[in-house]
Amino acid sequence: MISRSFSAPRRRVAAALTVMAAVVAFGSWALWPVYDASCVVFSGAYVPMSAPKAEADAAVQRAYDKDLADGACGPKRARFHNWTQ
């Protein structure tokens, strides 16, 4: 028996699209690679607060690449890497 609130086709489509959007959002969050929890990167570079986000992100990425090359950090991994252990 279908509830009266879902008897209109427009509401069923809206509900289905909402559920699909929620599944896609959770899936992308769950699959996005993350840094190892023991790795904290400080760029050591002066980046003004008014600098574009791309410039600040580039400074952090350079610092991470340097720490990765030095062996201080591990590579990015799946979010639920240790879930089964």
Secondary structure, DSSP 4 states (H G I P E B T S, - for coil): ---GGG-SHHHHHHHHHHHHHHHHHHHHHHHS-B--TT------S---TTS-HHHHHHHHHHHHHHHHHHTSSPPPB-TTTTTT-
